[in-house]
Amino acid sequence: MKFTLLAPAVAFSAVALIGTTVATGGTAVAASKPDCSRAITNVPAKQTVKIRTHAKVGATAVGQWNKGKKGGLCEDGKFFKGGSYNLCGKKSNKWLYGGPYSSNKRGWIPASCLKWS
């Protein structure tokens, strides 16, 4: 009789554990950001541009990189694919991750708005 009562509890625990593992795995991937230990430095902005939380124009702005101000680009200036845009005189879907030296804000910047691209 004890075996019969224990089996449903074990099955329920296994299902709950699997659900937790899947949810955690998805969150970890979405939260990853580019590695900023390797960076391209002294990159000036062609025009004033917003720094965003995600690589798309509709994402939340967390800062601003002003025209002519210098900053750094993470991942050695590697381009990332993101949402399409038509900014700073170009149409593209290439994004860079970094920020200006004048603030501690880092995020996604349209590649065509920096002199690195």
NORMO-V613718 format. One record per residue. N is the residue number from 1. RES is the residue in three letters. OMEGA is omega as a letter, one per 40 degrees, with the letter a starting at -180 (NA if undefined). Layout:
N/RES/OMEGA + N/RES/OMEGA
This chain:
1/MET/i + 2/LYS/i + 3/PHE/a + 4/THR/i + 5/LEU/a + 6/LEU/a + 7/ALA/i + 8/PRO/i + 9/ALA/i + 10/VAL/i + 11/ALA/i + 12/PHE/i + 13/SER/i + 14/ALA/i + 15/VAL/i + 16/ALA/i + 17/LEU/i + 18/ILE/i + 19/GLY/i + 20/THR/a + 21/THR/i + 22/VAL/a + 23/ALA/a + 24/THR/i + 25/GLY/i + 26/GLY/a + 27/THR/a + 28/ALA/i + 29/VAL/a + 30/ALA/a + 31/ALA/a + 32/SER/i + 33/LYS/i + 34/PRO/a + 35/ASP/a + 36/CYS/i + 37/SER/i + 38/ARG/a + 39/ALA/i + 40/ILE/a + 41/THR/i + 42/ASN/i + 43/VAL/i + 44/PRO/i + 45/ALA/i + 46/LYS/i + 47/GLN/i + 48/THR/a + 49/VAL/i + 50/LYS/i + 51/ILE/a + 52/ARG/a + 53/THR/i + 54/HIS/a + 55/ALA/i + 56/LYS/a + 57/VAL/a + 58/GLY/a + 59/ALA/a + 60/THR/i + 61/ALA/i + 62/VAL/a + 63/GLY/a + 64/GLN/i + 65/TRP/a + 66/ASN/a + 67/LYS/i + 68/GLY/i + 69/LYS/a + 70/LYS/a + 71/GLY/a + 72/GLY/i + 73/LEU/a + 74/CYS/i + 75/GLU/a + 76/ASP/i + 77/GLY/a + 78/LYS/i + 79/PHE/i + 80/PHE/i + 81/LYS/i + 82/GLY/i + 83/GLY/i + 84/SER/i + 85/TYR/i + 86/ASN/a + 87/LEU/i + 88/CYS/i + 89/GLY/a + 90/LYS/i + 91/LYS/a + 92/SER/i + 93/ASN/i + 94/LYS/i + 95/TRP/i + 96/LEU/i + 97/TYR/i + 98/GLY/a + 99/GLY/i + 100/PRO/i + 101/TYR/a + 102/SER/i + 103/SER/i + 104/ASN/i + 105/LYS/i + 106/ARG/i + 107/GLY/a + 108/TRP/a + 109/ILE/i + 110/PRO/a + 111/ALA/a + 112/SER/a + 113/CYS/i + 114/LEU/a + 115/LYS/i + 116/TRP/a + 117/SER/NA
